[in-house]
Structures are given as C-alpha cells and as structure tokens.
Amino acid sequence: MTRGNQRERDRERAQARTSGKGAKTKDDGLTPEQRRERDAKALQEKAAKKAGQAAAGGESSGGKGKDNKK
C-alpha cells in the first residue's frame, strides 16, 4: 500500500513547526551553568510566590483535585 505524498507533507509540517520556534530554542546563547542559574532563580521565585499564596490562605493547587465536600 502506498502513502502518496503524505510523508512529504508530514516532513514539511514538521519543519515548519521546528523553524517557527521563538524564544524556546535550546540555542539561547547561555552556557549550561548560566542556564542552570537562570532556571534555579525562576524556580525559587515560583516557590516563593506559592508560599506567599499559601500563607495568605489562598488555594494554590489550581483546580484538578478532588472536592472535599462532607
């Protein structure tokens, strides 16, 4: 059984998806150490924000949990 031009079309679509990436490329001009530092800082900020919400009494889980109705 033949697939016609489906393979070629899939390749074109895949190439369009990979060439259209903006800021989320691996080649961001940073060394691995700089990237680790940047990511660690972002995680610390995220954790601090979540801890601040928990201290304020807000629901920080976001929603897909079970209802605790009694």
N, C-alpha and C positions, 0 to 999 in steps of 0.2 A: 504494500500500500504506500502511496506517495503522499507527501505532505505539501506539495506545491511550493508556494513561496512563503509559507508560514515561518520557517526557520529564519529566512532573511528578514522578514518583518519583525520577528522577535529580537533579532540582533540589533536592528535599527532602534527599536523601542528601548532596549537595554542601554544602548549607547547614549540615547537621548536622556535617559534617567541619570546616568552617571556623569554626563557632561553638564547637566543642569544644577549640580550641587553648588551651593553658595558658600556659606561660612562653615559648613560642617565637613570640610575636607580634612584629610589627615595632614596634608602639607600646609600647615598654618605658620610656618617659619619659626617654630619653637623647638627647642631641644627636648628630649624626653624628660629631663629634670624640670625644665620650666613648665612643661605641660602638667607634670605631677603636682607642682606647687600651685598652679592655677586651679586644677581640679580639687585639690585639698582645701583651698581657700573657699571655693564655691560650696563644697560640702559642709564646711564649718558654718558658713553663712546660712545655709539651708537648715542645719541643725539648730542654730541659734534662733532662727525665725520660728521653727516648730516648737522649741522650748518656750519661747515667748507666748505663743498661742496657747500652749498647754497651761502656762501659769495664769493666763488671763481667763482660763476656763472655757475656751473655745473648743469646738470639735475639730481636731486636726487630721482625722483619718480620711476624710473626703467622701465617704459615702457607700462603698460597696460592702460594708459589713452587715452583720445580722442585726435585726431590730431587737432591742432588749425590752420589749413590752412584757408586762406581767399581768 
